[in-house]
Amino acid sequence: MSAGGGNEGRPIDRYRDGAERLGCIVALSVESKNNFADSDQAMAAMADHVFGKLPVYDELGFSSGMSGGSRMAYLMAERDKRIAGVLACGSGSGVYLKEKDFRDAELRKSTYIYSLIGTNCFNRSEAVTSHLKMPADYRLRFFPGGHAWADSPLIAQGMARVLGEALKINKDDELAAERLNYADKMSAWMDEMAVDEPWEAAYWADFLATFPGNPAVATHAKSVASKVRADARVAQAADAEEDIRKFTRKHFNKHVELKDGKVPDASREAEAAKLAAKYPGLPHAEILTKLGGTS
């Protein structure tokens, strides 16, 4: 779902790479958009059409969107048991309902959340406070930018983790072939990442090492983890991720009004710059620097 509705800006194209890698079907709601009172009905009709007419597994559905579309994705996960996870972009877990005020989505404990948000998005504090209430392995990932869609490579990796969690949780025998297929595809993708993004390869190696269904992939993942962690950048990236986590939880641990996020903070900027200086050559340095700025 997108805030503007339809295929404005062709958001569906951002999911194409991930869909082709993973074998997913992507459906977009034409009607759901900000300030449309019946967006919940529109997205429900879309989901019913997808699950009723297309060759998809009920256990493996996940919802996604940007800004107001992200909020609708959370609402879909709350209302539809076929939705196993949410790939959220540009928002926290707050939803709007016609009959109630703004509130956090009421999700099932098994609903996995992977969030992508710009370093200077005006919803960054909401995203941080939402993840404070979630398990530690629910990923909140920042990218340089404002209130905008994440690029396709980040969306593809988010899709992969949400789908992987759905496959990991569901033990149904009918999904055995899908688990094998997923493990093989992610193993090959992990090998690609090991070249230019060894820290992400390490992230996926840890996940695949315990992913069910293919012992050979698990063994390979452990081998990759050992190899990439010999690269000093992987340890540095892990430290940078921890600094990002601590920094955002220190400075954005309250859901502030939009205007408050636009007030410059010289001490925050200095702290961010000092942290960024620890990681020359890593993309985390730019993320930390920008996090010091206003939304």
N, C-alpha and C positions, 0 to 999 in steps of 0.2 A: 504494500500500500504506500501511496505517496500523499503528501499533504495537499498537493494541488489536484489530485485525482487524475484518472486516465493514465496516459503514457507520456505526460508532459515531461520533457527533458529526457525521454526514453530511459527511465530508471531500470526497466527490465533488462536492458543491455548490460547493466552492471552485474547481473547475475548469470550472464550467459557462459562465461568461462567456467565458473564453478559448476553450473548445471551440466556442461559437457564433460567435465572431468569426472563428476560423481554419478552421472546418469540420473539426474533429477529432472522433473517437470516443473517449470516455473509458470505460475498463473498470476495475473495482475488484476486487481479490482479496478474497473473503470469508474464506478460511481463513488466509492469511498473517498472522502476528502475532508479537509477542515471545514467546519461550519455547515456541514450537511447533516441534518438531524438523524437521518436514517442510515448513516454509514455502517452501523453495526449490522443492520439487516442486509445491506449490500455485500459486506464481506462474508456473512454467513451463507448467503446464496451462492457466492463464488466457491466457498469451501465445499458446500454440498454438491455443486456441479462437478468439481474436480474429483472428489472422492466417489461420486456416483457414476461418472461417465468415463473416467480415465484409468489406465492400468497402474494404480498406485496402491501402496500398502497403507492401511489405516493407522498402523503403528509408527509410521515414519514421516508424518506430516510436520512441517515447521513453518512458522510465520515470520515475516520480516517487513521492514519498512523504514522510512526516514521521517523524523520529526513527528508530526501528527499521525503519519502512517505507521511509525514505530509504536505509538500509543495504541493504535488499532491492532497491531500485531500482538501486543501484550493482552489486549482485551479478547482477541481471538483465542489465545492460549488459555485464558481464564475460562472461557465459555465452552470450548470445543475440546473434548477429551482426545480427539485424534491428533491434536497438536502437541508434539513431544518437546518442542523447544522454540526459543525466540532468538532471532538475529536482529538485535536492536541497533538502529543508527540514529544518532542525534537526539536521544531522549533518555530519561529514566523510566521507571516502571509506572509512572502516574497515568491514569486513564480518566477520560471524561464520560459521564453517563447522563442521559437525558433526565433520569429521575433522581440523580444524586450529584453531589458536588465532586470535584476533583479528588481522587484517592489513589492509593497504590493498588495495582492489579493483585487479585487474590489468586495466586498460582498454586498448582499442585506441587508437592515437594520434589517430584521427579522432573519437573520442567526445567531444562537446562537453558541458561541465558548466556549469550555471547554478545557483548556490547562494543560498538565502534563509535567513537565520538571525537570531534575536532578539539584540539587543545584549547581553542578559544571560542568554543560553542557556548551560547548562553544557557544551555541545559547541562553544562558539565557538572555543576554542583549536585544537580538532581541525579545524574548518572552515578556519581560517587556515593551519594547517600543511599541510593537504591542498592548498590553492590555491598555496602556495609552490612546489609541485612541478608546477604546471600552467602552460600558456601564459598570457600576460598578458591575453588577451581572453576567457578563461573567467571569467565574472563572479561575484564574491562580493558579495552585497548584504545589508546589515544593515537591520533594521527595529526600531523601539522595542518591546521586549518580552522575555519569557523563553523558556523551552522550549515553543514553541507554533507552530501553523500560521501561515504568512503569510496576509494577507488576499487576497481574490480578485483585486484589481487587480494586485498584485505577482505572483501566480501566473500570471495571464494574460500579463503581459509576459515572464515567464520561459518560458512555453510558446512564445510567439512567437519568442523568440530561438533556442531549441533547434530548433524546426521550421525556422526560417530557415536555420540552419547545415546541417541535413540536406539541404534543397533546394539550398543553395549548393554543397555538396560533390558531390552526385550530378548528373552531367551527362547522365543518360539522357534521350533524346528523349521518352519516355513521360511525363516529369515536366514538360515544357515548359509545358503548360497550368496545372499546379499552381503553377509559379514565377510565371507572369503573374498568376494569381489572388491569390497571396500578396502580391506586390508592390503590387497595387492596394489590397488591404485594409490593408496596413501603411502605405501612403502616406496613406490617409484617417485612420488612427489617429494617425499622426504629426502630422497637421494638428490633430487634437483636442488632443493633448498640448501643442502649441505655445502654447495659451492659458494653462493653469494649471501646466504642468510643462515649461517651455521647455528645461530641461537634459536631460530625457528625450527631448524632440523632437530635440535636437542629437545625442544618442546614436543614435537611430534614423535620423536623416539620414545620419550617417556610415556606418551599416551599409547602408542602401538605396542610397547613392551608388555602391556597388560590387557591388550584388546583380545577378546575371545575369538577362537575359530581357526587360527592359522599359526601353529607353533613356529613355522619357518620364518614368518614375518616378525614374530615376537623376538626370535633369536637375532634376526638381522637388525631389528631396532636397537637391541642392546649393544650390538657391535657398533652401530652408527653413533649411538650415544657416547660410547667410549672414545671413538675417533674424533668427533667434533669437539668434545670437551678438552681435547688436547690443544685446541685453538684458543689462544688467550682471549679472543674477542667474545667467546661464549660466556666465560666467567664475568667479563666486564659487562656484557649485556644483561646477565642475571642481576648483577649489582645495580645496573641502571634501572631495570624493571622494579627492583625493590625501592630505589630512591624515588621513582615516579609514584609508586604506591604510597609511600610515606608522605611525600610532598602533597599529593592530592588529598589524602585523608587529613592532613594538617590544615590545609588552606580551603578545602571545599567540602568540609564535613557537615555543612548545613545547607539546606536547600534555600538559596537566597532569591530574592526578587531580581528580575532581569536588570533593573537599573543599578543594583548594588554590584553586580559583576562588572560594570563598566567603570568602576572607580579605580584608578591606578594605585598600585601599592609598591612603593620603592623598595621596601625591605623584602617583599616577596620576589620582586624582579631580581634583586641582588642574590638572594638565596638560590633561585633557579639558575642564574648564570654561573654561580660557584659550583653547583652540582653538575651542570652541563660541561664545564671545563674538565671534568674527570673522564669524559668519554669522547675524546677527539676521534673522528672517523666513523663513529657509530650514529645511526639515525636517531637514537635516543637523546643525543645531545640537543638536536633541534627541538625535539618534543619537550624536553625539560625547559629550554630557553623560552619557548612560546607559552608554556604553562604559567610562567611568571607574569605574563601580560594580562590585559583585560579581556573580557568576553565580548 
